[in-house]
Amino acid sequence: MSLYLRNMSTFSAAVQGLPNIARLVRSVEENPDPIPTKVKGTIPTWIRGSFLRNGPGKFEFGNQHFNHWFDGMALMHRFQIEDGQVTYRSRFLQSDAYKKNNERDRIMVSEFGTIALPDPCKNIFQRFLSRFETLKASDNASVNFVKYKGDYYVSTETNFMHKIDPETLESKQKVDWSKFVAVNGATAHPHFDPDGTAYNMGNSYRNKGAFYNIIRVPPERDTPEETLEGAKVLCSIAPLDRSKPSYYHSFGMSENYVVLIEQPIKMDLFKIVTGRLRGKSIKDGIYWDPNQETIFHLIDKQTGKELPVKYYSKAMSTFHQINAFEEDGFLVVDLCCSDDGKAINNFLIQAMRQSGEALDEVMYNSLSRPLPRRFVLPLNISSETPLNQNLNTRPNSSATAVYRSRMQDYGGLEFPHINYAKYNTKPYRYYYGCGFRHLVGDSLIKMDLETKKFKIWRQPDLYPSEPVFIPTPDAKEEDDGVILSVIITPVQDKSTFLLALDAKTFEELGRAEVPVNIPYGFHGVFNSSA
């Protein structure tokens, strides 16, 4: 059984020129000791804890440069907030990749968009044989901070994570997912039930090809040394083409379902496996297939079984989900979507360091804007369901879902966040994100799904990172809280600051200026000590 979905899109995009952003992707030094910041305005005194961030911070070793933004070495950041004051510290993740590259002052470990050249210290025969070695996954966990069983880890999309001391940012332990469950990687965006049970997704590669796997990790540990013990594969799903599975960066989750979105960004496993022989990186094995529809798979969290109904939409790409909830017999899934999936191969450092028309031509004008879109999936489907009729009966919703006998101004928005602790998997009203008029976020946005209105925080030459919502103590309303975001400007040296916005009014409360350079990062969390 299948349904065809047409989404409800919330925004439209306007094309504008892109200023120079080269400073956003430059290498910086780590600052392992706390640095005082200069607070202007007010940082609410009830905020007590650590704002942890992760992202690439070193893009070259010696005279060798990484090719892709995602390749930079992981740099962890900690903003300690207490009594209205903020201190900042940062450390490079002591991954095997970082240590090997640093020791030889050259790129020794291949990354997503960079293939490590044969070691010149080897003889000609050894260098020739190294071309036939299998491309090994890097442990450069540069994407996010995640939490399993009360411990903090930095992660990327390979099978390696690193346990981190959230106070000092010291690297404590390298953890391999494949030692606990049969997967060859996991996303950097797990979801959590209220009791702390974690869900994630990871691929496995067997003789019959690739499989998508839903992973469940229990919320508690039996010993202080325990890591991912007790993790299990809840469900395995075969891709449409097992030799060319879809790439996914995250997934959706409601109270009762995990939502796997099989999108037309494809991974050619043969090209990836033979990449080293051909002198090509993993990036070159990933491509966009606009002729393939997008498929939504629903997995029951309790039984681990996939629902027999599949939901189809036109070709689109998505990296981040906003929220998913069940209401009145429907599963509502909100995503940040683009009409093509070429962006993952576009973030080349050399291109991002260009300026003016050259940058517009090479990158910005070739990218499809990510826009928030709502998909409404009817859950009560049976053989009695009428064909070729719109099954979406939700009021004030323009989305359509048709059952078939077989299986079509601020710019974009990404890095979505909600009041996760209280409203994840539940009906909600507000979400927050970065506005993308340009290649990277240049504004912060608050969207009201009830009124269809939004608020924007934007200032010239300032580039906000992912907004993180922190609820006020004893909050009564969904948007009672503060939004934290790290703000960087490429036109002024040592000008980074931590911004605090009133989540309700979206007005600035205060900022904490950091007297060192910080590169543009990806994701992070707030660790409360209140």
JOVEN-V253057 format. One record per residue. RES is the residue in one small letter. SS is DSSP state (h for helix, s for strand, l for the rest). PHI is phi in radians with two decimals (* if undefined). Layout:
BEGIN
RES;SS;PHI
RES;SS;PHI
END
This chain:
BEGIN
m;l;*
s;s;-2.59
l;s;-2.21
y;s;-1.90
l;s;-1.87
r;s;-2.11
n;l;-1.43
m;s;-1.74
s;s;-1.60
t;l;-1.70
f;l;-2.24
s;l;-2.13
a;l;-2.07
a;l;-2.17
v;l;-1.52
q;l;-2.39
g;l;-1.17
l;l;-1.95
p;l;-1.31
n;l;-1.16
i;l;-2.15
a;h;-0.99
r;h;-1.16
l;h;-1.28
v;h;-2.17
r;l;-1.88
s;l;-1.32
v;l;-2.32
e;l;-1.60
e;l;-1.41
n;l;-2.30
p;l;-1.22
d;l;-1.68
p;l;-1.01
i;s;-2.00
p;s;-1.15
t;l;-1.94
k;s;-1.76
v;s;-1.56
k;s;-2.04
g;s;1.36
t;l;-2.37
i;l;-1.71
p;l;-0.88
t;l;-1.23
w;l;-1.34
i;l;-1.43
r;l;-2.37
g;s;2.74
s;s;-1.99
f;s;-1.67
l;s;-1.80
r;s;-2.27
n;s;-2.52
g;s;2.99
p;s;-1.24
g;s;-2.39
k;s;-2.46
f;l;-2.04
e;s;-2.74
f;s;-2.34
g;l;1.06
n;l;-1.75
q;s;-1.86
h;s;-2.08
f;l;-1.22
n;l;-1.61
h;s;-2.05
w;h;-0.96
f;h;-1.23
d;h;-1.45
g;l;-1.00
m;s;-1.17
a;s;-1.11
l;s;-2.11
m;s;-1.68
h;s;-2.21
r;s;-2.37
f;s;-1.79
q;s;-1.58
i;s;-2.01
e;s;-2.79
d;l;0.94
g;l;1.36
q;s;-1.99
v;s;-2.36
t;s;-2.06
y;s;-2.26
r;s;-2.55
s;s;-2.62
r;s;-2.53
f;s;-1.33
l;l;-1.10
q;l;-1.48
s;l;-1.34
d;h;-1.06
a;h;-1.07
y;h;-1.09
k;h;-1.17
k;h;-1.17
n;h;-1.11
n;h;-1.20
e;h;-1.11
r;h;-1.70
d;l;0.91
r;l;-2.77
i;l;-1.38
m;l;-1.77
v;l;-2.11
s;l;-1.22
e;l;-2.12
f;l;-0.96
g;l;-2.00
t;l;-2.32
i;l;-1.74
a;l;-1.24
l;l;-1.29
p;l;-0.97
d;l;-1.09
p;l;-1.15
c;l;-1.32
k;l;-1.45
n;l;-1.33
i;h;-1.05
f;h;-1.15
q;h;-1.13
r;h;-1.14
f;h;-1.14
l;h;-1.16
s;h;-1.13
r;l;-1.15
f;l;-1.63
e;l;-1.28
t;l;-1.19
l;l;-1.18
k;l;-1.58
a;l;-1.23
s;l;-1.40
d;l;-1.81
n;l;-1.33
a;l;-1.45
s;l;-1.91
v;l;-1.75
n;s;-2.66
f;s;-1.69
v;s;-2.30
k;s;-2.26
y;s;-2.24
k;l;0.93
g;l;1.51
d;s;-1.77
y;s;-1.71
y;s;-2.29
v;s;-1.79
s;s;-2.49
t;l;-2.36
e;l;-2.04
t;l;-1.59
n;l;-1.45
f;s;-1.89
m;s;-2.19
h;s;-2.26
k;s;-1.28
i;s;-2.20
d;l;-1.33
p;l;-1.20
e;l;-1.50
t;l;-1.79
l;l;1.16
e;l;-1.32
s;s;-1.38
k;s;-1.81
q;s;-2.79
k;s;-1.55
v;s;-2.13
d;s;-1.91
w;h;-0.94
s;h;-1.16
k;h;-1.36
f;l;-2.05
v;l;-2.42
a;l;-1.41
v;l;-2.34
n;l;-1.92
g;l;2.67
a;l;-2.70
t;l;-1.26
a;l;-1.66
h;l;-2.28
p;l;-1.22
h;s;-2.04
f;s;-2.35
d;l;-1.40
p;l;-0.99
d;l;-1.44
g;l;1.69
t;l;-1.05
a;s;-1.82
y;s;-2.17
n;s;-2.60
m;s;-2.30
g;s;-2.71
n;s;-1.46
s;s;-2.27
y;s;-2.17
r;s;-2.08
n;l;-1.05
k;l;-1.54
g;s;1.94
a;s;-1.47
f;s;-2.38
y;s;-1.55
n;s;-2.19
i;s;-1.60
i;s;-1.94
r;s;-2.15
v;s;-2.07
p;l;-1.10
p;l;-1.41
e;l;-2.15
r;l;-2.09
d;l;-1.60
t;l;-2.34
p;l;-1.06
e;l;-1.46
e;l;-1.13
t;l;-2.04
l;l;-1.79
e;l;-0.97
g;l;1.62
a;l;-1.14
k;s;-2.53
v;s;-1.45
l;s;-1.37
c;s;-2.80
s;s;-2.09
i;s;-2.23
a;s;-1.39
p;l;-1.17
l;l;-1.00
d;l;-2.25
r;l;-1.22
s;l;-1.56
k;l;-2.45
p;l;-1.19
s;s;-1.39
y;l;-1.44
y;l;-2.47
h;l;-1.79
s;l;-2.71
f;l;-2.70
g;s;-1.83
m;s;-2.64
s;l;-1.93
e;l;-1.07
n;l;-2.04
y;s;-2.32
v;s;-1.73
v;s;-1.96
l;s;-1.69
i;s;-1.90
e;s;-1.57
q;l;-1.81
p;l;-1.37
i;s;-1.50
k;s;-1.90
m;s;-1.97
d;l;-1.42
l;h;-1.10
f;h;-1.12
k;h;-1.15
i;h;-1.19
v;h;-1.15
t;l;-1.66
g;h;-1.05
r;h;-1.12
l;h;-1.08
r;h;-1.58
g;l;1.25
k;l;-2.08
s;l;-1.55
i;h;-1.02
k;h;-0.93
d;h;-1.30
g;h;-1.71
i;s;-1.95
y;s;-2.54
w;s;-1.80
d;l;-2.00
p;l;-1.22
n;l;-1.52
q;l;-1.75
e;l;-1.32
t;s;-1.60
i;s;-2.05
f;s;-1.75
h;s;-1.86
l;s;-1.92
i;s;-2.08
d;s;-1.21
k;l;-1.18
q;l;-1.45
t;l;-1.58
g;l;1.32
k;l;-1.79
e;s;-1.39
l;l;-1.15
p;l;-1.19
v;l;-1.45
k;s;-2.01
y;s;-2.00
y;s;-2.04
s;s;-2.39
k;l;-1.12
a;l;-1.04
m;l;-2.72
s;s;-2.20
t;s;-2.53
f;s;-1.88
h;s;-2.35
q;s;-1.66
i;s;-1.59
n;s;-2.93
a;s;-2.57
f;s;-2.64
e;s;-1.82
e;s;-2.77
d;l;0.95
g;l;1.43
f;s;-2.17
l;s;-1.86
v;s;-1.74
v;s;-2.13
d;s;-1.87
l;s;-2.32
c;s;-1.63
c;s;-2.22
s;s;-2.16
d;l;-1.47
d;l;-2.52
g;l;-2.14
k;l;-1.54
a;h;-1.05
i;h;-1.05
n;h;-1.67
n;l;-1.72
f;l;-1.45
l;s;-1.45
i;h;-1.06
q;h;-1.06
a;h;-1.26
m;h;-1.18
r;l;-1.55
q;l;-1.36
s;l;-2.49
g;h;1.04
e;h;-1.09
a;h;-1.11
l;h;-1.19
d;h;-1.02
e;h;-1.22
v;h;-1.30
m;l;-2.19
y;h;-1.09
n;h;-1.26
s;h;-1.68
l;l;-1.73
s;l;-1.53
r;l;-1.28
p;l;-1.34
l;s;-2.15
p;s;-1.19
r;s;-2.41
r;s;-1.91
f;s;-2.02
v;s;-1.95
l;s;-1.90
p;s;-1.15
l;l;-1.66
n;l;-1.64
i;l;-1.91
s;l;-2.54
s;l;-1.15
e;l;-1.54
t;l;-1.14
p;l;-1.17
l;l;-1.46
n;l;0.99
q;l;-2.17
n;s;-1.24
l;l;-1.56
n;l;-1.42
t;l;-1.81
r;l;-1.15
p;l;-1.18
n;l;1.03
s;l;-2.12
s;l;-1.65
a;l;-1.22
t;s;-2.16
a;s;-2.39
v;s;-2.02
y;s;-1.42
r;s;-2.15
s;l;-1.28
r;l;-2.50
m;l;-1.11
q;l;*
d;l;*
y;l;-1.70
g;l;1.62
g;s;-1.50
l;s;-2.41
e;s;-2.52
f;s;0.92
p;s;-1.30
h;s;-2.43
i;l;-2.28
n;l;-1.31
y;h;-1.10
a;h;-1.05
k;h;-1.83
y;h;-2.15
n;l;-1.11
t;l;1.25
k;l;-2.19
p;l;-0.96
y;l;-2.51
r;l;-2.04
y;s;-2.08
y;s;-2.46
y;s;-2.19
g;s;-2.88
c;s;-1.65
g;s;-1.47
f;s;-2.06
r;l;-1.32
h;l;-2.09
l;l;-1.24
v;l;-2.11
g;l;-1.08
d;l;-2.14
s;s;-2.78
l;s;-2.00
i;s;-2.28
k;s;-2.04
m;s;-1.89
d;s;-1.82
l;l;-1.28
e;l;-1.41
t;l;-1.64
k;l;1.10
k;s;-1.93
f;s;-2.46
k;s;-1.97
i;s;-2.25
w;s;-1.94
r;l;-2.63
q;l;-2.39
p;l;-0.99
d;l;1.12
l;l;-1.94
y;s;-2.13
p;s;-1.32
s;l;-1.65
e;l;-0.81
p;l;-1.37
v;s;-2.07
f;s;-1.57
i;s;-2.14
p;s;-1.26
t;l;-1.27
p;l;-1.03
d;l;1.01
a;l;-1.05
k;l;-1.75
e;l;-1.98
e;l;-1.03
d;l;-1.81
d;l;-1.32
g;s;2.94
v;s;-2.25
i;s;-1.78
l;s;-1.89
s;s;-2.66
v;s;-1.51
i;s;-1.94
i;s;-2.20
t;l;-2.19
p;l;-1.44
v;l;-1.76
q;l;-2.42
d;l;-1.33
k;l;0.86
s;l;-2.10
t;l;-1.21
f;s;-2.59
l;s;-1.59
l;s;-1.73
a;s;-2.07
l;s;-1.97
d;s;-1.21
a;l;-1.13
k;l;-1.39
t;l;-1.64
f;l;1.11
e;l;-1.71
e;s;-1.21
l;s;-1.64
g;s;-3.08
r;s;-2.55
a;s;-2.06
e;s;-1.42
v;l;-1.82
p;l;-1.47
v;l;-2.42
n;l;-1.46
i;l;-2.26
p;l;-1.37
y;l;-1.19
g;l;-1.97
f;l;-1.96
h;s;-2.35
g;s;-3.02
v;s;-2.45
f;s;-1.94
n;s;-1.87
s;s;-1.32
s;l;-2.04
a;l;-1.22
END
